[in-house]
Structures are given as C-alpha cells and as structure tokens.
Amino acid sequence: MKHCEHCGEEIKGGYLQINCEFFDEYMIEFDHGAFCCKDCLVLSLYECGVIDEKEAMKYEDQQ
C-alpha cells in the first residue's frame, strides 16, 4: 500500500512515481516517491526548495 508523499492519502489507482535516487543526490529524501497528483508533486518540490514560488505559481495558473 502506497501513500502520497505530500498529502499522505492512500493511493488506490494510478499515481506519479519519481526516481528517489535522483533527489537523494541533492540531499532531498522521499520515502517511496509516489504522488497522487501533479499538484502534490509540485507542492512537495516547492517545499523542498527544488522549484521557487514563481515556478509553482506558474503551474497553478495553468490548472
């Protein structure tokens, strides 16, 4: 059973999977790298400092 890295909800269907080893090289640790949606992925990357607020807001504006 997987849970979303950002919101913690149980993932029952499709999900986004990231390569945790890529981010681990940059000292950013993810448990198993699963996200329930693009919003959770973007917000998680923003909170880790991978993307800045301007980029996160640009993504939200496209939604």
C-alpha positions in Angstrom: 0.0 0.0 0.0 1.4 3.4 -1.0 0.6 6.8 0.3 1.2 10.2 -1.3 4.5 11.8 -0.3 2.8 15.2 0.1 -0.8 14.8 1.4 -0.4 11.3 2.9 -3.6 9.9 1.3 -3.6 6.2 0.4 -3.1 5.7 -3.3 -5.5 3.2 -4.8 -5.3 3.8 -8.5 -2.7 5.5 -10.8 -0.1 7.7 -9.4 3.1 9.6 -10.3 6.4 7.9 -9.4 9.7 9.8 -9.1 13.2 8.5 -9.0 14.1 9.0 -5.3 17.8 8.3 -6.0 18.0 11.4 -8.2 16.8 13.6 -5.4 18.8 11.8 -2.8 21.9 13.0 -4.6 20.7 16.6 -3.7 20.1 15.6 -0.1 16.3 15.6 -0.5 14.8 12.4 0.9 11.5 10.9 -0.2 10.0 7.8 1.3 9.0 5.9 -1.9 8.4 8.8 -4.4 4.7 8.3 -5.0 2.4 11.2 -5.5 -1.4 11.1 -6.0 -1.5 14.0 -8.5 0.6 16.7 -10.2 -0.4 19.3 -7.6 1.1 17.3 -4.7 4.3 16.7 -6.7 4.7 20.4 -7.4 3.9 21.5 -3.9 6.3 18.9 -2.4 9.1 20.1 -4.7 8.4 23.7 -3.8 8.5 22.9 -0.1 11.9 21.1 -0.6 13.3 24.1 -2.4 13.7 22.4 -5.8 11.4 24.9 -7.5 10.8 28.5 -6.5 7.4 30.1 -5.7 7.3 31.8 -9.2 7.5 28.4 -10.9 5.0 26.8 -8.5 2.5 29.7 -9.1 3.0 29.4 -12.9 2.0 25.8 -12.7 -1.1 26.6 -10.6 -2.1 29.3 -13.1 -2.2 26.7 -15.9 -4.6 24.5 -14.0 
